[in-house]
Amino acid sequence: MLFALCGFWNNMEEMLVLQNLRKIFNRNTIDEKAAIDGIGLGVSKGEFITVIGSNGAGKTTLLNLIAGTYPPDEGKIFIDGRELTLFPEYRRAKYLGRIFQNPLMGTASSMTIEENLSMAELRGKPRGLSWGVTKKGRERFRELLKTLELGLENRLRDRVSLLSGGQRQCLTLLMATLSLPKLLLLDEHTASLDPKTAEKVIDLTDRIVRENELTTIMITHNMNQAINFGDRMIMLHEGKIQFDIEGKEKKHLTVEEVVKRFGEKLEDETLLCKPVEG
């Protein structure tokens, strides 16, 4: 499914298409670096892709380009058949859900749980002067929070600052997917959590993505996560896609096989970590 794309694109089965995407930092200096170097990529509707690569491979830069955090130097970006290459970040908000590594980034600490959910529900929609949290909305939020199995459905009016990092990341995941975005971007969203909490968050992620058939790109430093979750796995190195694997080939892939084939490009030891017990 890796291909170089050029010219007009009209395949409505692809939720995301990147055409010859390129981003250079510190251009015309001794520190010039092609963070993303001519990437062409198509992601089908409902597809769950995991992305691995050592530090500096271009993983987060890729998500930043898709999200509009900064524009590409070359290439085009299409989401659900619409070119968004020149759209600023705020105009892409209605298409995207994004979760970062830091659990503090996805929620408003001074607001309550129900206020955060209400804000997420209105993302990308016109807003009026009516009450932010209605009785009907509160009941809906309570039912949604029950699915997290964290007891948060009984704490709707608690401030988010009172939650643990894992609880906040689970809430952030619920918020990011509440309006069923066209594309869900996960930027190492379990990396700062303890192993037990990380396992809960990744299992919850997989369930929400599958149940809602969300098109998802998940960056991870955990090779086991990359192999065990998702339909397809991509490895980035020096801003280029080194391999793109899916289907039965991915299902039977092992950490040892990846290390044997691409070990010299996997400089970050966390990529090679083994599953943690307990």
Buried (B, 14 or more C-beta within 10 A) or exposed (E): BBEEBEEEBEEEEBBBBBBBBBBBBEEEEEEEBBBBBBBBBBBBBBBBBBBBBBEBBBBBBBBBBBBBBEBBBEBBBBBBEEEBBEBEBEEBBEBBBBBBBBBBBBBBEEBBBBBBBBBBBBBEEEEEEEEBBEEEBBEBBBEBBEBBEBEBBEBBEEBBEEBEBBBBBBBBBBBBBBBEBBBBBBBBBBBBBEBEBBBBBBEBBBEBBEEEEBBBBBBBBBBBBBBBBBBBBBBBBBBBBBBBBBEEEBEEBEBEEBBEBBEEBBEBEBBBBEEEEE
